[in-house]
Amino acid sequence: MSEAIFVGGGGSDYAEAQELLLKFGNRHGLVAGATGTGKTVTLQILAEGFSDAGVPVILSDIKGDVSGMAVAGSAEGKLHGAFTERATRIGFDGFHYDAFPVIFWDVFGDQGHPVRTTVAEMGPLLLARLMSLSDAQEGVLNIAFRVADEEGLPLLDLKDLQALLIFVGQSASEFSLRYGNVTAASVGAIQRALLVLENQGGGHFFGEPALDLADLMRVTPEGRGHVNILAADRLINSPRLYATFLLWLLSELFEKLPEVGNPDKPRLVFFFDEAHLLFDDAPKALVDKVEQVARLIRSKGVGVYFITQNPDDVPDAILGQLGNRFQHALRAFTARDQRALKRAAETYRPNPLFDTFEAIRDIGTGEAVTSLMEGKGVPGVVERTLIRPPATQLGPCDAATRRAVIAASPVAGKYETAIDRHSAFEILAARVEAAAKEAEEAEARALAEKQAEREFKAARRYSGGAQPGRTTRGRATESLGGAITSAVVKELQGTTGRRLVRGILGGLFRGR
């Protein structure tokens, strides 16, 4: 097995092999450049190289183009002549067409296997980012998660979180004394944000069966890594959901994979397309978390490659950790573009044979300015590199091919049917049912006592004696778990109370 991925030819005549050493594949990377300059092909040939080396790959397919990796390129294709000529020019003797083992995934379940996680696994920090909550609202969300842990309320899907927030809001006085202020306004704002998230398709993402990370790290019996392609053409219409989903996935890998030190090759490579969406308007706490993950996840054998139009889209603290660079052309039409291009050029180790600034500005489609780690892990001298042609089809595969690949997938049938097991929603619904029943029983006892008292008063003129049926009830000891029940019993007795309880049951829990 080769110890490197051949990515293209460099030097004055493009005959010097430019290779990404597998032992540095987990040192992360950057693929940048303007629209139409060849980023997708670079992403494609890198994914092919890692897969051939037995490394599973995760990548998002925003335009549908990457789905062509499931199909071999063809000698009848219109670019066949240009590809063979380029392969000869850069000394790529092993050029041939081939298909790769692909697993299609889709948050919405339309163009691949459904991808789900639970609300609890997502956590309050990423959920707050997903819903653009204020600090006060994020604080209430953290309180809700704390209550769920203490009360044994599993948070699996959005209706679990919605029911929990109703519980927290109704018991705000008890929770405010223990955890801090819980206001109706904050709870209402979170509920509105959840409604927006649900309308954007977030309801498809939260639930069970949750994604098993092992299914993203599969290797074929022949030793090739599976290429996991996330269909994101629809998901990208909700950019915050897209970015938060990929960040969640990266965080899960970081938390659950064991340390492996410096492996001979990565265990997994993660390509993050449209990386600027991750950092747009992101709070500092979130950027710090991404920096921490990027810094430490390489010791777990995971390489992260950011794909974006401009290196400026990635914060400097993270950009400095991206050891393997593929910079396609940047166009300098404005003064701002000029400054961005200059900053990009300054991040490379200079080559005395050409000016990096001019190279980034002038290179053509299919060519990139590259800097790949070498020796003891130092950045290589920048080179003008002609990227090798891909073995797989350029452009999307057809719908029939996609369906066939999904049907033959090693995870076919595992995630297609959603499971709605007993969780916070059902537990709280049962508590409200019990509260309604207790309220009705209390009213019936009160009516019976009044009736007995009337009968006693009517008979008292004929005989004396103590009033029957009079009992005193001690105040029930309220636990945190019984707070909602006590509130309902105290406030919802009587006919109006019964109607309101039925309204809660009918309005909140009907059809769930």
C-alpha positions in Angstrom: 0.0 0.0 0.0 1.3 3.4 -0.9 2.3 5.8 1.9 1.1 8.9 0.1 -1.8 10.2 -2.0 -0.7 11.5 -5.4 -2.5 14.8 -5.9 -0.8 16.2 -9.0 2.3 17.5 -10.7 4.3 20.6 -9.7 7.4 22.4 -10.7 8.1 24.4 -13.9 6.8 21.6 -16.2 4.4 20.0 -13.7 6.4 16.8 -13.7 7.4 16.8 -10.0 5.0 14.5 -8.1 3.1 16.3 -5.3 1.9 13.9 -2.7 0.0 14.1 0.6 1.8 11.8 3.1 -0.8 9.6 4.8 1.0 9.9 8.1 0.2 13.6 8.0 -3.4 13.1 6.7 -4.7 13.8 10.2 -2.9 17.2 10.4 -6.0 18.7 8.8 -6.2 20.8 5.6 -7.8 23.6 3.6 -9.2 23.6 0.1 -10.0 27.2 -1.0 -10.7 29.1 -4.1 -13.3 31.1 -6.0 -16.4 29.5 -7.6 -15.5 27.4 -10.7 -11.8 27.1 -10.0 -11.8 23.3 -9.3 -12.4 22.9 -5.6 -14.9 20.0 -6.1 -12.4 18.0 -8.2 -9.7 18.5 -5.6 -12.1 17.3 -2.9 -13.0 14.3 -5.1 -9.4 13.2 -5.8 -8.5 13.5 -2.1 -11.5 11.4 -1.1 -10.5 8.8 -3.7 -7.0 8.7 -2.4 -8.0 8.3 1.2 -10.5 5.6 0.3 -7.9 3.7 -1.7 -5.7 3.8 1.3 -8.4 2.2 3.5 -9.4 5.5 5.2 -13.2 6.1 5.5 -14.3 9.6 4.4 -17.2 11.9 5.3 -18.1 14.7 3.0 -21.1 16.9 2.3 -22.6 17.2 -1.2 -24.1 20.7 -1.5 -24.5 20.8 -5.3 -25.1 17.0 -5.9 -21.8 16.8 -7.9 -19.9 14.5 -5.5 -22.5 11.8 -5.8 -20.7 10.8 -9.0 -18.1 9.1 -6.9 -20.4 6.1 -6.9 -19.9 5.8 -10.7 -16.7 5.2 -12.7 -15.6 7.8 -15.2 -15.9 6.9 -18.8 -13.7 6.9 -21.9 -16.7 8.3 -23.7 -16.8 11.3 -21.5 -16.2 14.7 -23.1 -13.2 15.3 -20.9 -11.5 12.0 -21.5 -8.9 13.4 -23.9 -8.0 16.3 -21.6 -7.8 13.9 -18.6 -5.4 11.4 -20.4 -3.3 14.3 -21.6 -3.0 15.8 -18.1 -2.2 12.4 -16.6 0.6 11.9 -19.1 1.9 15.5 -18.4 2.1 15.1 -14.6 3.4 11.5 -14.7 0.3 9.9 -13.3 0.9 6.4 -14.8 -1.8 4.7 -12.7 -4.7 6.8 -14.1 -7.8 4.7 -14.7 -11.5 5.0 -14.2 -13.2 3.4 -11.2 -16.2 3.6 -8.9 -15.8 3.9 -5.1 -17.8 2.3 -2.2 -20.3 5.1 -1.4 -22.9 5.3 1.4 -25.5 8.0 0.9 -26.9 9.9 3.9 -29.7 12.5 4.2 -31.1 14.3 7.2 -34.5 14.3 5.5 -34.2 10.7 4.4 -35.0 11.4 0.8 -31.6 10.9 -1.0 -30.0 8.6 1.5 -30.2 6.8 4.8 -31.8 9.1 7.5 -29.3 10.8 9.9 -30.7 11.3 13.4 -29.4 12.2 16.8 -31.2 12.9 20.1 -31.8 16.3 21.7 -29.7 15.1 24.7 -26.7 14.2 22.5 -26.9 17.6 20.7 -26.7 19.4 24.1 -27.7 22.9 25.1 -24.6 24.7 23.6 -25.2 23.6 20.1 -29.0 23.8 20.4 -28.6 27.4 21.5 -26.4 28.1 18.5 -28.9 26.4 16.2 -31.8 28.5 17.5 -29.8 31.8 17.9 -30.8 32.1 21.5 -29.7 35.0 23.7 -27.6 34.4 26.8 -30.6 34.5 29.1 -32.5 32.1 26.9 -29.5 29.8 26.7 -29.4 29.8 30.5 -33.0 28.7 30.7 -32.2 25.9 28.2 -29.4 24.8 30.4 -31.7 24.7 33.4 -34.2 22.6 31.4 -31.4 20.1 30.5 -30.4 19.9 34.2 -34.0 19.3 35.2 -34.3 16.5 32.6 -31.2 14.8 34.1 -32.4 15.1 37.7 -36.0 14.0 36.9 -35.0 11.1 34.6 -36.7 12.6 31.6 -35.0 11.3 28.4 -34.8 14.0 25.7 -35.0 12.3 22.4 -36.9 14.5 19.9 -38.3 18.0 19.7 -41.6 17.2 21.3 -39.7 15.9 24.4 -38.0 19.3 24.7 -41.2 21.2 24.1 -43.0 19.3 26.8 -40.1 19.8 29.2 -40.2 23.5 28.6 -43.9 23.6 29.5 -43.1 21.7 32.7 -40.2 24.1 33.5 -42.4 27.1 32.8 -45.3 25.9 35.0 -42.9 25.2 37.8 -40.8 28.3 37.3 -41.0 29.5 40.9 -39.5 26.2 42.2 -36.7 26.1 39.6 -35.9 29.8 39.8 -35.0 29.4 43.5 -32.8 26.5 42.8 -31.1 27.3 39.5 -31.7 31.0 38.7 -34.4 33.1 37.1 -36.8 31.3 34.7 -39.1 33.7 33.0 -42.1 33.0 30.9 -40.7 35.3 28.2 -37.5 33.2 27.9 -39.5 29.9 27.8 -41.8 31.4 25.2 -38.9 32.6 23.0 -37.3 29.1 23.1 -40.6 27.5 22.1 -40.9 29.9 19.2 -37.4 29.1 18.1 -38.2 25.4 18.3 -41.2 25.9 16.1 -39.0 27.6 13.5 -36.5 24.8 13.7 -39.3 22.2 13.3 -40.6 24.1 10.2 -37.1 24.1 8.7 -36.9 20.3 9.0 -35.2 19.9 12.3 -37.8 17.4 13.4 -36.4 14.9 10.9 -33.0 15.2 12.5 -33.9 14.6 16.2 -35.1 11.2 17.2 -34.1 7.5 17.1 -32.5 5.3 15.9 -29.6 7.7 16.4 -26.6 7.5 14.1 -23.9 4.9 15.1 -20.5 6.4 14.4 -19.2 3.0 13.6 -21.3 3.1 10.5 -19.3 6.1 9.2 -16.0 4.2 9.7 -16.7 1.1 7.6 -14.0 -0.5 5.4 -14.9 -2.9 2.5 -13.6 -6.5 2.6 -11.1 -5.4 -0.1 -9.7 -2.8 2.2 -11.2 0.4 0.8 -12.7 3.0 3.0 -16.3 3.9 2.5 -17.1 7.4 1.2 -20.0 8.7 3.3 -21.8 11.4 1.2 -24.3 13.6 3.0 -26.9 15.0 0.6 -26.9 18.7 1.6 -28.6 20.4 -1.4 -31.8 20.8 0.6 -30.1 21.1 4.0 -28.0 24.1 2.9 -31.3 26.1 2.7 -31.1 26.1 6.5 -27.5 27.0 6.8 -27.5 27.1 10.6 -28.9 23.6 10.8 -26.3 22.4 8.2 -23.4 23.9 10.1 -24.6 22.8 13.5 -25.2 19.3 12.3 -21.6 19.0 11.0 -20.2 20.5 14.1 -22.2 18.1 16.2 -20.8 15.2 14.1 -17.3 16.4 14.6 -17.9 16.8 18.3 -19.2 13.3 18.6 -16.1 11.9 16.9 -14.0 13.9 19.3 -15.8 12.7 22.4 -16.2 9.0 21.5 -13.1 8.0 19.6 -10.1 6.8 21.7 -6.6 8.3 21.5 -4.3 6.7 18.9 -1.3 9.0 18.9 0.4 9.4 15.5 -1.0 6.6 13.3 0.5 5.7 9.9 -2.7 6.9 8.3 -5.9 8.6 9.5 -8.8 6.5 10.9 -11.2 8.9 9.3 -11.2 12.1 7.2 -13.9 14.7 7.5 -14.5 17.3 4.7 -16.4 20.3 5.8 -17.8 22.1 2.8 -19.0 25.7 2.9 -16.9 26.1 6.1 -17.7 29.8 6.5 -21.2 28.8 7.6 -19.7 27.4 10.7 -18.1 30.7 11.8 -20.7 33.3 10.5 -22.0 35.1 13.6 -20.7 32.3 15.8 -20.2 33.3 19.5 -16.7 33.1 20.9 -17.6 30.1 23.0 -18.5 28.1 19.9 -15.4 29.2 18.0 -13.3 28.2 21.0 -14.9 24.8 21.0 -14.1 24.3 17.3 -10.5 25.3 17.9 -10.3 22.9 20.7 -11.7 20.0 18.7 -9.4 20.8 15.7 -6.4 20.9 18.0 -7.0 17.7 19.8 -8.9 15.5 17.4 -5.9 14.7 15.2 -4.5 12.6 18.2 -7.6 10.4 17.7 -6.7 9.8 14.1 -9.3 12.2 12.5 -8.3 14.7 9.8 -10.5 17.7 9.2 -10.4 19.5 5.8 -12.3 22.8 5.5 -13.6 23.8 2.0 -14.4 27.4 1.4 -14.0 30.2 -1.1 -11.6 32.4 0.9 -9.1 31.4 3.6 -10.3 34.5 5.5 -13.5 32.6 6.2 -11.6 30.5 8.7 -10.4 32.1 12.0 -6.6 32.5 12.3 -6.5 30.2 15.4 -7.9 27.4 13.3 -6.3 28.3 10.0 -2.9 27.9 11.7 -3.6 24.2 12.4 -4.4 23.3 8.8 -1.2 21.7 7.6 -2.2 20.6 4.1 -3.2 23.5 1.8 -4.8 23.5 -1.7 -5.4 27.1 -2.8 -7.2 27.5 -6.1 -7.5 30.9 -7.8 -8.7 34.0 -6.0 -9.9 36.9 -8.1 -8.9 40.3 -6.9 -11.6 42.6 -8.4 -11.8 45.0 -5.4 -9.4 46.5 -2.8 -10.9 44.1 -0.3 -10.2 41.1 -2.6 -6.6 42.4 -3.0 -6.1 42.5 0.8 -7.6 39.0 1.2 -5.4 37.6 -1.6 -2.3 39.2 0.0 -3.2 37.7 3.4 -3.7 34.2 1.8 -0.3 34.4 0.1 1.5 35.4 3.3 0.4 32.1 5.0 2.5 30.0 2.7 6.1 29.1 2.9 7.6 31.0 -0.1 9.0 29.5 -3.2 11.9 31.5 -4.7 10.9 30.5 -8.3 7.6 32.5 -8.3 5.6 35.0 -6.4 2.9 33.4 -4.4 0.5 36.4 -4.6 0.7 36.4 -8.4 0.3 32.6 -8.6 -2.9 32.5 -6.6 -4.3 35.3 -8.7 -3.3 33.9 -12.1 -3.6 30.1 -11.9 -6.2 28.5 -14.1 -9.0 26.0 -13.5 -7.7 22.6 -12.3 -4.5 24.1 -11.0 -3.8 25.0 -7.3 -1.1 26.5 -5.2 -0.3 23.7 -2.7 1.7 23.3 0.4 1.8 19.8 1.8 3.4 18.7 5.0 6.8 17.0 4.7 9.8 15.7 6.7 9.1 15.9 10.4 5.7 17.6 9.9 6.8 21.0 8.6 4.9 22.8 5.8 6.3 22.2 2.4 7.4 25.0 0.0 4.5 26.3 -1.9 4.1 24.8 -5.4 2.0 25.5 -8.5 0.3 22.1 -8.9 -1.8 20.7 -11.8 -4.4 18.5 -10.0 -4.6 14.9 -11.2 -7.8 13.8 -13.0 -10.4 11.9 -11.0 -11.2 8.3 -11.5 -14.9 8.7 -10.8 -17.6 10.5 -12.7 -17.6 14.3 -12.8 -21.1 15.5 -11.9 -24.0 13.8 -10.1 -25.1 10.2 -10.6 -28.7 9.6 -11.8 -31.6 8.8 -9.5 -31.6 5.1 -10.4 -28.0 4.7 -9.5 -28.5 6.4 -6.2 -31.4 4.1 -5.4 -29.4 1.1 -6.2 -26.5 2.2 -4.1 -28.8 2.9 -1.1 -30.5 -0.5 -1.5 -27.1 -2.3 -1.6 -25.7 -0.3 1.3 -24.3 -2.2 4.3 -26.6 -0.1 6.6 -29.7 -0.6 4.4 -32.9 -0.8 6.6 -31.1 0.1 9.8 -32.2 3.8 10.0 -35.2 4.0 7.7 -37.9 3.4 10.3 -38.1 6.0 13.1 -38.6 4.8 16.7 -40.7 6.8 19.2 -39.9 5.2 22.6 -41.0 6.2 26.1 -39.3 9.5 26.9 -39.9 13.0 28.4 -43.1 13.7 26.5 -44.8 10.5 27.5 -43.6 10.8 31.1 -44.9 14.3 31.5 -48.1 13.4 29.7 -48.7 10.7 32.2 -48.1 13.2 35.0 -50.7 15.5 33.6 -53.2 12.6 33.2 -52.6 11.7 36.9 -53.1 15.4 37.9 -56.3 15.5 35.9 -57.6 12.3 37.6 -56.6 13.6 41.0 -58.4 16.9 40.4 -61.6 15.2 39.4 -61.4 12.8 42.4 -60.8 15.8 44.7 -63.8 17.6 43.3 -65.9 14.5 43.7 -64.9 14.2 47.3 -65.7 17.8 47.9 -69.1 17.4 46.3 -69.8 14.4 48.4 -68.7 16.2 51.6 -71.0 19.1 50.8 -73.9 16.8 50.1 -73.2 15.0 53.4 -73.1 18.4 55.2 -76.4 19.5 53.7 -78.0 16.2 54.8 -76.5 16.5 58.3 -77.8 20.1 58.7 -81.3 19.0 57.5 -81.4 16.2 60.1 -79.8 18.1 63.0 -83.0 19.6 64.1 -84.3 16.2 65.0 -81.1 14.7 66.6 -77.7 15.9 67.9 -74.2 14.6 67.2 -71.0 15.3 65.6 -70.8 16.0 61.9 -69.9 12.9 60.0 -67.4 12.6 57.2 -65.2 15.6 58.3 -61.6 14.9 57.9 -58.5 17.0 57.7 -55.9 16.4 55.1 -52.3 17.2 55.7 -50.5 19.2 53.1 -48.9 16.8 50.7 -45.1 16.9 50.7 -44.0 18.1 47.3 -41.0 16.7 45.7 -39.4 18.3 42.7 -40.8 15.5 40.5 -44.4 16.2 41.8 -44.3 20.0 41.3 -46.5 20.0 38.2 -49.0 17.6 39.8 -49.3 19.7 42.9 -49.8 22.8 40.8 -52.5 21.2 38.7 -54.3 19.8 41.8 -54.3 23.2 43.6 -55.2 25.3 40.7 -57.4 23.1 38.5 -60.1 21.8 40.9 -63.7 22.4 40.0 -65.5 22.3 36.7 -63.3 25.0 35.1 -60.3 23.1 36.3 -61.5 19.9 34.7 -62.1 21.7 31.4 -58.6 23.2 31.5 -56.9 19.9 32.3 -58.8 18.4 29.4 -57.6 21.3 27.3 -54.0 20.6 28.3 -54.4 16.9 27.4 -56.2 17.6 24.2 -54.1 20.5 23.0 -50.6 19.6 24.1 -50.6 15.8 23.8 -53.2 15.0 21.1 -51.7 13.3 18.0 -48.2 13.0 19.5 
